[in-house]
Amino acid sequence: MRKVSFLILVLILAPSLAFAQESTVIEEIVARVNNAIITRADLRRGEETMENEVHQRSPGNADAIIKDREKNVLRDLIDQQLLLQKAEDLGISGDVDLVKRLDEIRKQMNASSMEDMEKIAQQQGISFENFKQNLKNNIITQKVISREVGSRIQISQAEVQKYYDEHHAELDRPEEVRLSEILISGSTSQGKDFDQSVAAAQAKADDLLKQLRAGASFQELARNNSKGPTAAQGGDLGYFRRGMLAKELEAKTFGLKPGEMTDVIPTKQGFVILKVTEHNASGVPPLEKIQAQLQDMMYFERVQPALRIYLTKLREDAYIDVRQGFVDNGASPNQSKLIYTMASSNTTSTTAKKKKKKRMGLF
């Protein structure tokens, strides 16, 4: 499993502070969303973040995906501002969740403190403050989506059964195992590196295996002892099909049942103990085994169009102004547009509702 990267975790950087004083523009404003602004710098960072994410997840087809997604970067930034402002109306805060999520990330990175995390961020060229703000924004927007959109999506048992019956071909899968690991660091090559520290590492691995066979929790021992990147997740490595593992590891794991473990295995990274947490036969699994997975798939299919409808309604209840030359692909023909005049404070249309004035910071 790859080491966690801040570039993977960053989704859309929070808008930077930019403002205008009289006629002097400090930073070019691309769009206004009620009393918030989106600058050209925000747009550029959004594009860079999207490109980094695509390169991380789909390196083989990155150019085509980037070309398709770049036209929606401004739309996504406006979406984010609308959801953040809605969260303020609903009294939704992400402070507590942010602390928990940061601690989870710290453990995934094997960082001993937040200060160490900040150093790792700096080494990767990421502003830690921007990273935290982005993470908080993501937590808040997901809460709003879950409350305002997701909670209204209901999936019945009959619908799940129908989906299962109609998608047998896609659900057919090869044999696979889900593995967890406990890795104890120590070189296993012969020579000057094969010393007492290596012997101690093997002795520790042997002792952990003895504890596991006596009934100790694999997840707990992994969290407290494993030096692998999966330690914070209790050692979970995910799923592997035949042909994805080295032949030796495949032979040792595919013959095991769920809950069974290998002996201590020497590797280049050290000594590892593998546990099979799931072992799925080839073919279409029974419905009861994948029902939760199917519900998640159906939910995702339904939440995207529902979210688009919800965001369109938020646009229609907001003031959004996009500078000429830029396009908001999520714009509604019914949304209000800000009109700027020198005497705007005296000639504001009577159709401007007080709640909208409040949103713009006029009251």
Secondary structure as UniProt FT lines:
FT   HELIX           6..9
FT   STRAND          20..21
FT   TURN            22..23
FT   STRAND          24..25
FT   STRAND          29..33
FT   TURN            34..35
FT   STRAND          36..39
FT   HELIX           40..57
FT   HELIX           59..61
FT   HELIX           62..69
FT   HELIX           70..72
FT   HELIX           73..90
FT   HELIX           95..108
FT   TURN            109..110
FT   HELIX           114..123
FT   TURN            124..125
FT   HELIX           128..148
FT   HELIX           150..152
FT   HELIX           157..166
FT   HELIX           168..171
FT   STRAND          176..185
FT   TURN            192..193
FT   HELIX           196..213
FT   TURN            214..215
FT   HELIX           218..225
FT   TURN            229..230
FT   HELIX           231..233
FT   TURN            234..235
FT   STRAND          236..241
FT   TURN            242..243
FT   HELIX           247..253
FT   TURN            254..255
FT   TURN            258..259
FT   STRAND          265..266
FT   STRAND          270..280
FT   HELIX           287..316
FT   STRAND          319..322
FT   TURN            324..325
FT   TURN            329..330
FT   TURN            333..334
FT   TURN            342..343
FT   HELIX           344..347
FT   TURN            350..351
FT   HELIX           354..359
FT   TURN            360..361
//
